[in-house]
Amino acid sequence: MSWHTARLSDVCHFENGDRGKNYPGKSALLDAGIPFVNAGDLQEGVVRLDGLSFIAPSHYEKLSNGKFSQGDFLFCLRGSLGKFAYLDRAIKGAIASSLIIIRPQDGLHADYLKHYLASEICKKEIALHANGAAQPNLAASSLKQFKIPLPPLDVQKRIAAILDKADQLRQKRRQAISLLDSLTQSIFLEMFGDPDQNLLRLDYVPLIELVDPKDRLNYGVVQPGEDIENGVPLIRVSDLGEGVVDRSKLRLINPQISRKHSKSVLKGTEILISCVGSIGEIALVSEADKGSNIARAVARVPLREGISRDFVAAYLRTEKVKRYFTKELRTSSQPTLNIKEISETLVPKISRAQAVEFENRVRYTQRLNDLGKIHDGKVSSLFASLQHRAFTGQL
């Protein structure tokens, strides 16, 4: 059975933000008052409360439109197209110009709409109507024309309840994976204690003493130039995440430029540290990263043979090192950590037996993590299939 479809404009009311003379400029934003929500405040289907901007109540009253309340959806029209949040509690505020309010009307259940906006059907509509290269845009008039399958209200509620339960199971699995991601630091603290207390009385040496004597601790490419097809992958601070290099969005630079910075070309065995802007992100280089280069904002740490990368990386993520990095920052146009300060970071010395035990325990958690992510991929595929069935009358 396939359901009757309707345009979103037939079952929802839409409201843009006030873009006239009363639109809040940066000077009008406050640390307290009425929430003023922009695209960056939408996170995993809800409005992120920390880091919100606010406007004065008197300014809010002057706005002619763009005021949201409980039961509304906030939908992103620029940049992160399709990101949305549902306001399921009593709240009032106003939206930035990058957002639009979607207000479901009689005949459309809010939970059903929530699952539609997160579905592949909606994502395909977005891809079909989006425009803009540097910053993707979606016209409000196009959004209003999106087709939504519209079964009877009681069926909508049943479908939403089924998808809610399936999504809860998916989120629990992801929470478990997230806990595994932090387990390495727990293993470190269990085996070696809090570095601030040093109850094991470990000796400390500067990080530079652990670097390969035939290599050096260094930055990467200063001026990478334009991206080119089949170029050398360039790893930036934004590519460091969850302890590894995310290779999904790497820039590709001219091989000639990379050759000028040959000493920062990766061998596949280093530790990377972000040292400009977002300070102290730590990632282990893998064999897949071999031959890639790094940006000026990333420091490369090639350890000598026999030194445990897992141990050093875990130690560099401790609060003790984070405080040291923060203390040593230069503040010019943006926070910057120098190679000198990185090289002088004091690192505890451990025995080879301790290193092997730590590495074995870390490897075990990594295998669990990898297995969890494989299962998560399968669960996500099953959930997408369930969504498809739900919105094509097969559920």
NULOLUM-716850 format. One record per residue (C-alpha): residue in three letters; residue number from 1; x, y, z. Coordinates in Angstrom, 3 decimals. Layout:
! residues N
("ALA", NUM, (X, Y, Z))
...
***
This chain:
! residues 395
("MET", 1, (0.000, 0.000, 0.000))
("SER", 2, (1.304, 3.487, -0.820))
("TRP", 3, (0.014, 6.474, 1.091))
("HIS", 4, (-1.517, 9.637, -0.286))
("THR", 5, (1.139, 12.383, -0.433))
("ALA", 6, (0.769, 16.053, 0.401))
("ARG", 7, (3.004, 19.080, 0.057))
("LEU", 8, (4.474, 20.274, 3.334))
("SER", 9, (2.758, 23.632, 2.739))
("ASP", 10, (-0.599, 21.811, 2.837))
("VAL", 11, (-0.017, 20.407, 6.332))
("CYS", 12, (2.423, 22.874, 7.927))
("HIS", 13, (2.683, 26.574, 8.588))
("PHE", 14, (6.092, 28.133, 7.764))
("GLU", 15, (7.630, 31.232, 9.259))
("ASN", 16, (10.954, 32.874, 8.400))
("GLY", 17, (12.957, 34.931, 10.831))
("ASP", 18, (12.477, 38.692, 10.873))
("ARG", 19, (14.958, 39.978, 8.272))
("GLY", 20, (13.963, 43.624, 8.443))
("LYS", 21, (15.380, 46.507, 10.448))
("ASN", 22, (14.665, 44.688, 13.693))
("TYR", 23, (16.910, 41.709, 12.835))
("PRO", 24, (19.401, 41.346, 15.732))
("GLY", 25, (22.963, 42.238, 14.749))
("LYS", 26, (25.978, 41.011, 16.702))
("SER", 27, (25.844, 44.084, 18.915))
("ALA", 28, (22.313, 43.136, 20.015))
("LEU", 29, (23.300, 39.659, 21.248))
("LEU", 30, (23.505, 39.217, 25.020))
("ASP", 31, (24.601, 36.609, 27.570))
("ALA", 32, (21.075, 36.357, 28.984))
("GLY", 33, (17.530, 37.145, 27.918))
("ILE", 34, (15.344, 35.587, 25.198))
("PRO", 35, (17.062, 32.735, 23.243))
("PHE", 36, (18.159, 33.677, 19.710))
("VAL", 37, (18.827, 30.391, 17.907))
("ASN", 38, (21.030, 29.874, 14.859))
("ALA", 39, (21.988, 26.763, 12.872))
("GLY", 40, (24.935, 25.942, 15.141))
("ASP", 41, (22.555, 25.563, 18.082))
("LEU", 42, (20.703, 22.639, 16.475))
("GLN", 43, (22.170, 19.347, 17.614))
("GLU", 44, (20.787, 15.830, 17.148))
("GLY", 45, (17.190, 16.963, 16.885))
("VAL", 46, (17.171, 19.383, 19.825))
("VAL", 47, (18.328, 22.928, 20.594))
("ARG", 48, (21.726, 22.893, 22.294))
("LEU", 49, (21.316, 25.014, 25.422))
("ASP", 50, (24.978, 25.683, 26.198))
("GLY", 51, (26.474, 28.465, 24.107))
("LEU", 52, (23.146, 30.041, 23.131))
("SER", 53, (22.961, 33.726, 22.254))
("PHE", 54, (20.180, 35.893, 23.652))
("ILE", 55, (18.348, 39.126, 22.860))
("ALA", 56, (16.645, 41.583, 25.193))
("PRO", 57, (12.895, 41.040, 25.856))
("SER", 58, (12.259, 44.513, 24.420))
("HIS", 59, (14.034, 43.528, 21.195))
("TYR", 60, (12.078, 40.266, 21.039))
("GLU", 61, (8.785, 42.162, 21.234))
("LYS", 62, (9.766, 44.276, 18.212))
("LEU", 63, (10.227, 41.233, 15.950))
("SER", 64, (7.343, 40.850, 13.509))
("ASN", 65, (7.968, 37.148, 12.854))
("GLY", 66, (10.412, 34.308, 13.523))
("LYS", 67, (9.239, 33.708, 17.086))
("PHE", 68, (9.077, 30.044, 18.053))
("SER", 69, (7.291, 28.187, 20.842))
("GLN", 70, (6.611, 24.669, 22.068))
("GLY", 71, (5.629, 22.239, 19.303))
("ASP", 72, (7.585, 24.030, 16.547))
("PHE", 73, (10.355, 22.609, 14.379))
("LEU", 74, (13.420, 24.723, 13.578))
("PHE", 75, (14.867, 23.752, 10.183))
("CYS", 76, (18.194, 24.852, 8.657))
("LEU", 77, (18.073, 26.416, 5.165))
("ARG", 78, (21.755, 27.369, 4.809))
("GLY", 79, (24.994, 25.470, 5.332))
("SER", 80, (23.985, 22.319, 7.218))
("LEU", 81, (20.872, 21.767, 5.131))
("GLY", 82, (18.201, 19.644, 6.752))
("LYS", 83, (19.512, 19.907, 10.297))
("PHE", 84, (16.511, 20.430, 12.533))
("ALA", 85, (15.307, 20.535, 16.122))
("TYR", 86, (11.906, 19.809, 17.651))
("LEU", 87, (10.796, 21.952, 20.592))
("ASP", 88, (8.975, 19.475, 22.820))
("ARG", 89, (8.880, 21.692, 25.922))
("ALA", 90, (7.706, 25.148, 26.863))
("ILE", 91, (10.207, 27.591, 25.394))
("LYS", 92, (10.023, 30.821, 23.489))
("GLY", 93, (12.657, 32.529, 21.395))
("ALA", 94, (13.533, 33.778, 17.926))
("ILE", 95, (15.428, 32.321, 14.976))
("ALA", 96, (18.346, 33.569, 12.898))
("SER", 97, (17.917, 34.119, 9.158))
("SER", 98, (19.494, 30.734, 8.362))
("LEU", 99, (16.525, 28.920, 9.907))
("ILE", 100, (12.822, 28.573, 9.284))
("ILE", 101, (10.032, 27.556, 11.642))
("ILE", 102, (7.871, 24.585, 10.602))
("ARG", 103, (4.619, 24.361, 12.554))
("PRO", 104, (2.606, 21.161, 11.908))
("GLN", 105, (-1.137, 21.671, 11.517))
("ASP", 106, (-4.145, 19.443, 12.230))
("GLY", 107, (-3.831, 16.138, 10.403))
("LEU", 108, (-0.048, 15.854, 10.800))
("HIS", 109, (1.383, 14.284, 13.948))
("ALA", 110, (4.545, 16.012, 15.238))
("ASP", 111, (6.450, 12.759, 15.898))
("TYR", 112, (5.613, 11.532, 12.407))
("LEU", 113, (6.931, 14.787, 10.911))
("LYS", 114, (10.080, 14.443, 13.024))
("HIS", 115, (10.845, 11.056, 11.501))
("TYR", 116, (10.021, 12.320, 8.013))
("LEU", 117, (12.513, 15.205, 8.327))
("ALA", 118, (15.206, 12.701, 9.378))
("SER", 119, (14.361, 10.208, 6.620))
("GLU", 120, (16.160, 9.446, 3.369))
("ILE", 121, (13.032, 10.575, 1.507))
("CYS", 122, (13.455, 14.099, 2.901))
("LYS", 123, (17.222, 14.033, 2.302))
("LYS", 124, (16.625, 13.203, -1.360))
("GLU", 125, (14.239, 16.145, -1.643))
("ILE", 126, (16.912, 18.409, -0.126))
("ALA", 127, (19.560, 17.155, -2.561))
("LEU", 128, (17.166, 17.728, -5.469))
("HIS", 129, (16.342, 21.343, -4.555))
("ALA", 130, (19.580, 22.580, -2.946))
("ASN", 131, (21.736, 25.169, -4.669))
("GLY", 132, (24.932, 27.089, -3.927))
("ALA", 133, (28.506, 25.804, -3.988))
("ALA", 134, (30.495, 27.486, -1.199))
("GLN", 135, (27.459, 27.361, 1.107))
("PRO", 136, (24.521, 25.102, 0.209))
("ASN", 137, (21.152, 26.847, 0.293))
("LEU", 138, (17.566, 25.692, 0.211))
("ALA", 139, (14.808, 28.149, -0.652))
("ALA", 140, (11.839, 28.193, 1.703))
("SER", 141, (9.567, 27.983, -1.347))
("SER", 142, (11.252, 24.697, -2.320))
("LEU", 143, (10.924, 23.258, 1.183))
("LYS", 144, (7.203, 23.967, 1.113))
("GLN", 145, (6.863, 21.810, -2.015))
("PHE", 146, (8.416, 18.703, -0.433))
("LYS", 147, (6.085, 15.708, -0.692))
("ILE", 148, (5.265, 13.871, 2.537))
("PRO", 149, (3.356, 10.556, 2.604))
("LEU", 150, (0.197, 11.211, 4.625))
("PRO", 151, (-1.609, 8.187, 6.100))
("PRO", 152, (-4.485, 8.658, 8.593))
("LEU", 153, (-3.499, 10.259, 11.894))
("ASP", 154, (-3.790, 7.024, 13.909))
("VAL", 155, (-1.449, 5.309, 11.435))
("GLN", 156, (0.988, 8.219, 11.706))
("LYS", 157, (1.061, 7.765, 15.486))
("ARG", 158, (1.639, 4.010, 15.148))
("ILE", 159, (4.476, 4.505, 12.645))
("ALA", 160, (6.101, 7.168, 14.838))
("ALA", 161, (5.923, 4.865, 17.894))
("ILE", 162, (7.618, 2.023, 15.987))
("LEU", 163, (10.368, 4.304, 14.679))
("ASP", 164, (10.826, 5.824, 18.151))
("LYS", 165, (11.495, 2.391, 19.660))
("ALA", 166, (13.891, 1.437, 16.866))
("ASP", 167, (15.732, 4.744, 17.200))
("GLN", 168, (16.059, 4.321, 20.967))
("LEU", 169, (17.796, 0.970, 20.414))
("ARG", 170, (20.110, 2.590, 17.867))
("GLN", 171, (20.978, 5.442, 20.249))
("LYS", 172, (21.746, 3.023, 23.095))
("ARG", 173, (24.215, 1.194, 20.864))
("ARG", 174, (25.885, 4.485, 19.958))
("GLN", 175, (26.110, 5.435, 23.625))
("ALA", 176, (27.873, 2.138, 24.299))
("ILE", 177, (30.348, 2.856, 21.494))
("SER", 178, (30.931, 6.326, 22.924))
("LEU", 179, (31.792, 4.779, 26.297))
("LEU", 180, (34.273, 2.451, 24.601))
("ASP", 181, (35.931, 5.486, 22.967))
("SER", 182, (36.761, 6.856, 26.421))
("LEU", 183, (37.865, 3.512, 27.854))
("THR", 184, (41.533, 3.998, 26.870))
("GLN", 185, (41.835, 6.921, 29.272))
("SER", 186, (40.189, 4.848, 31.999))
("ILE", 187, (42.728, 2.068, 31.428))
("PHE", 188, (45.539, 4.635, 31.639))
("LEU", 189, (44.285, 5.980, 34.977))
("GLU", 190, (43.736, 2.472, 36.351))
("MET", 191, (47.262, 1.345, 35.486))
("PHE", 192, (49.266, 4.509, 36.135))
("GLY", 193, (47.034, 6.672, 38.319))
("ASP", 194, (46.424, 10.396, 38.100))
("PRO", 195, (49.575, 12.063, 36.690))
("ASP", 196, (48.992, 15.018, 39.032))
("GLN", 197, (49.509, 12.715, 42.015))
("ASN", 198, (52.107, 10.325, 40.515))
("LEU", 199, (51.541, 7.732, 43.220))
("LEU", 200, (53.764, 5.259, 41.306))
("ARG", 201, (56.666, 7.729, 41.571))
("LEU", 202, (57.363, 7.519, 37.833))
("ASP", 203, (60.283, 9.475, 36.422))
("TYR", 204, (59.518, 12.081, 33.740))
("VAL", 205, (61.480, 13.040, 30.625))
("PRO", 206, (60.854, 15.730, 27.966))
("LEU", 207, (58.913, 14.458, 24.964))
("ILE", 208, (61.832, 15.377, 22.691))
("GLU", 209, (63.887, 12.587, 24.308))
("LEU", 210, (61.339, 10.061, 23.043))
("VAL", 211, (61.526, 11.295, 19.430))
("ASP", 212, (63.335, 9.245, 16.785))
("PRO", 213, (66.925, 10.633, 16.688))
("LYS", 214, (66.917, 10.251, 12.883))
("ASP", 215, (63.773, 12.374, 12.608))
("ARG", 216, (62.345, 15.476, 14.248))
("LEU", 217, (59.202, 16.919, 15.772))
("ASN", 218, (57.824, 19.416, 13.228))
("TYR", 219, (54.933, 21.371, 11.727))
("GLY", 220, (53.546, 20.861, 8.237))
("VAL", 221, (52.718, 22.828, 5.095))
("VAL", 222, (52.499, 26.604, 5.566))
("GLN", 223, (50.822, 27.581, 2.268))
("PRO", 224, (49.025, 24.566, 0.764))
("GLY", 225, (47.619, 26.430, -2.262))
("GLU", 226, (44.558, 25.291, -4.194))
("ASP", 227, (43.139, 21.778, -4.146))
("ILE", 228, (43.994, 19.710, -7.194))
("GLU", 229, (42.729, 16.399, -8.492))
("ASN", 230, (44.905, 13.398, -7.534))
("GLY", 231, (46.976, 15.600, -5.222))
("VAL", 232, (48.669, 14.691, -1.933))
("PRO", 233, (46.213, 14.382, 0.982))
("LEU", 234, (46.655, 17.165, 3.554))
("ILE", 235, (45.633, 16.528, 7.170))
("ARG", 236, (44.295, 19.573, 9.026))
("VAL", 237, (43.117, 20.113, 12.593))
("SER", 238, (39.517, 19.490, 11.485))
("ASP", 239, (40.568, 16.025, 10.280))
("LEU", 240, (41.672, 14.896, 13.751))
("GLY", 241, (38.843, 13.186, 15.607))
("GLU", 242, (38.221, 10.266, 17.962))
("GLY", 243, (41.948, 9.607, 18.233))
("VAL", 244, (42.527, 8.941, 14.525))
("VAL", 245, (42.624, 10.785, 11.205))
("ASP", 246, (39.253, 11.205, 9.527))
("ARG", 247, (40.087, 10.823, 5.841))
("SER", 248, (36.597, 11.561, 4.520))
("LYS", 249, (37.196, 15.264, 3.777))
("LEU", 250, (40.944, 15.625, 3.243))
("ARG", 251, (42.241, 18.398, 0.987))
("LEU", 252, (44.449, 17.392, -1.952))
("ILE", 253, (47.455, 19.643, -2.565))
("ASN", 254, (50.002, 19.960, -5.370))
("PRO", 255, (52.711, 17.256, -5.005))
("GLN", 256, (55.364, 19.921, -5.645))
("ILE", 257, (54.183, 21.854, -2.584))
("SER", 258, (54.223, 18.655, -0.545))
("ARG", 259, (57.790, 17.905, -1.676))
("LYS", 260, (58.898, 21.314, -0.380))
("HIS", 261, (57.716, 20.104, 3.024))
("SER", 262, (58.985, 16.541, 2.688))
("LYS", 263, (60.056, 16.356, 6.337))
("SER", 264, (56.397, 16.463, 7.435))
("VAL", 265, (55.235, 13.688, 5.061))
("LEU", 266, (53.807, 10.926, 7.244))
("LYS", 267, (55.441, 7.523, 7.627))
("GLY", 268, (52.353, 5.933, 9.196))
("THR", 269, (53.726, 5.608, 12.740))
("GLU", 270, (53.516, 9.120, 14.226))
("ILE", 271, (51.358, 10.935, 16.752))
("LEU", 272, (49.668, 14.161, 15.579))
("ILE", 273, (48.885, 17.130, 17.851))
("SER", 274, (46.729, 20.109, 16.881))
("CYS", 275, (48.596, 23.283, 17.823))
("VAL", 276, (46.640, 26.203, 16.321))
("GLY", 277, (43.031, 27.127, 17.107))
("SER", 278, (41.680, 23.916, 18.639))
("ILE", 279, (44.627, 22.950, 20.845))
("GLY", 280, (45.600, 19.467, 21.987))
("GLU", 281, (43.624, 17.161, 19.700))
("ILE", 282, (45.643, 13.928, 19.617))
("ALA", 283, (45.507, 11.363, 16.793))
("LEU", 284, (47.459, 8.239, 15.959))
("VAL", 285, (48.603, 7.997, 12.341))
("SER", 286, (47.742, 4.729, 10.577))
("GLU", 287, (49.154, 2.915, 7.573))
("ALA", 288, (46.360, 4.489, 5.492))
("ASP", 289, (47.813, 7.939, 6.292))
("LYS", 290, (51.296, 7.064, 5.037))
("GLY", 291, (52.409, 9.525, 2.328))
("SER", 292, (49.950, 12.218, 3.405))
("ASN", 293, (51.228, 15.593, 4.575))
("ILE", 294, (50.077, 17.789, 7.445))
("ALA", 295, (49.061, 21.432, 7.728))
("ARG", 296, (50.977, 24.126, 9.610))
("ALA", 297, (48.446, 23.894, 12.456))
("VAL", 298, (49.345, 20.242, 13.126))
("ALA", 299, (52.501, 18.963, 14.827))
("ARG", 300, (54.023, 15.601, 13.941))
("VAL", 301, (55.658, 13.508, 16.680))
("PRO", 302, (57.754, 10.576, 15.349))
("LEU", 303, (58.639, 8.404, 18.350))
("ARG", 304, (61.759, 6.302, 18.450))
("GLU", 305, (61.558, 2.517, 18.324))
("GLY", 306, (60.447, 0.846, 21.544))
("ILE", 307, (58.317, 3.752, 22.778))
("SER", 308, (54.615, 2.962, 23.122))
("ARG", 309, (52.551, 5.292, 20.927))
("ASP", 310, (49.374, 4.234, 22.716))
("PHE", 311, (50.808, 5.162, 26.108))
("VAL", 312, (52.244, 8.514, 24.999))
("ALA", 313, (49.021, 9.445, 23.170))
("ALA", 314, (46.902, 8.537, 26.211))
("TYR", 315, (49.158, 10.597, 28.468))
("LEU", 316, (48.971, 13.595, 26.110))
("ARG", 317, (45.173, 13.489, 26.505))
("THR", 318, (45.299, 13.775, 30.312))
("GLU", 319, (44.119, 16.881, 32.136))
("LYS", 320, (47.676, 17.506, 33.341))
("VAL", 321, (48.939, 17.915, 29.764))
("LYS", 322, (45.870, 19.910, 28.680))
("ARG", 323, (46.604, 22.422, 31.450))
("TYR", 324, (50.251, 22.594, 30.413))
("PHE", 325, (49.339, 23.211, 26.763))
("THR", 326, (46.869, 25.923, 27.767))
("LYS", 327, (49.440, 27.615, 30.002))
("GLU", 328, (52.036, 27.722, 27.206))
("LEU", 329, (49.759, 29.135, 24.493))
("ARG", 330, (50.683, 32.208, 22.497))
("THR", 331, (47.634, 34.370, 21.830))
("SER", 332, (48.095, 36.254, 18.580))
("SER", 333, (45.211, 36.121, 16.113))
("GLN", 334, (44.321, 32.695, 17.527))
("PRO", 335, (45.695, 30.363, 20.215))
("THR", 336, (48.975, 28.759, 19.097))
("LEU", 337, (51.138, 26.080, 20.714))
("ASN", 338, (54.807, 26.124, 19.667))
("ILE", 339, (56.946, 23.114, 18.811))
("LYS", 340, (59.287, 24.134, 21.619))
("GLU", 341, (56.538, 23.796, 24.227))
("ILE", 342, (55.399, 20.483, 22.759))
("SER", 343, (58.954, 19.117, 22.791))
("GLU", 344, (59.362, 20.149, 26.451))
("THR", 345, (56.187, 18.333, 27.563))
("LEU", 346, (57.208, 16.021, 30.409))
("VAL", 347, (56.218, 12.385, 29.826))
("PRO", 348, (56.418, 9.589, 32.434))
("LYS", 349, (58.777, 6.683, 31.810))
("ILE", 350, (57.321, 3.183, 32.103))
("SER", 351, (58.801, -0.279, 31.737))
("ARG", 352, (58.485, -2.297, 28.563))
("ALA", 353, (56.294, -4.828, 30.414))
("GLN", 354, (53.912, -2.031, 31.482))
("ALA", 355, (53.813, -0.715, 27.922))
("VAL", 356, (52.978, -4.144, 26.508))
("GLU", 357, (50.193, -4.701, 29.051))
("PHE", 358, (48.729, -1.267, 28.333))
("GLU", 359, (48.875, -1.807, 24.563))
("ASN", 360, (47.228, -5.231, 24.843))
("ARG", 361, (44.357, -3.810, 26.880))
("VAL", 362, (43.953, -0.903, 24.463))
("ARG", 363, (43.950, -3.263, 21.467))
("TYR", 364, (41.187, -5.300, 23.082))
("THR", 365, (38.993, -2.229, 23.585))
("GLN", 366, (39.712, -1.150, 20.004))
("ARG", 367, (38.524, -4.525, 18.707))
("LEU", 368, (35.339, -4.135, 20.738))
("ASN", 369, (34.971, -0.604, 19.402))
("ASP", 370, (35.496, -1.677, 15.791))
("LEU", 371, (32.982, -4.494, 16.223))
("GLY", 372, (30.502, -2.062, 17.770))
("LYS", 373, (30.860, 0.332, 14.843))
("ILE", 374, (30.319, -2.485, 12.349))
("HIS", 375, (27.143, -3.468, 14.191))
("ASP", 376, (26.113, 0.197, 14.359))
("GLY", 377, (26.430, 0.440, 10.592))
("LYS", 378, (24.207, -2.606, 10.192))
("VAL", 379, (21.663, -1.234, 12.670))
("SER", 380, (21.644, 2.112, 10.829))
("SER", 381, (21.019, 0.318, 7.543))
("LEU", 382, (18.156, -1.622, 9.100))
("PHE", 383, (16.731, 1.584, 10.552))
("ALA", 384, (16.909, 3.280, 7.134))
("SER", 385, (15.113, 0.285, 5.643))
("LEU", 386, (12.461, 0.547, 8.360))
("GLN", 387, (12.029, 4.267, 7.588))
("HIS", 388, (11.622, 3.507, 3.892))
("ARG", 389, (8.965, 0.907, 4.645))
("ALA", 390, (7.225, 3.313, 7.008))
("PHE", 391, (6.939, 6.083, 4.424))
("THR", 392, (5.960, 3.822, 1.534))
("GLY", 393, (2.997, 2.155, 3.272))
("GLN", 394, (4.733, -1.141, 4.057))
("LEU", 395, (4.777, -0.860, 7.832))
***
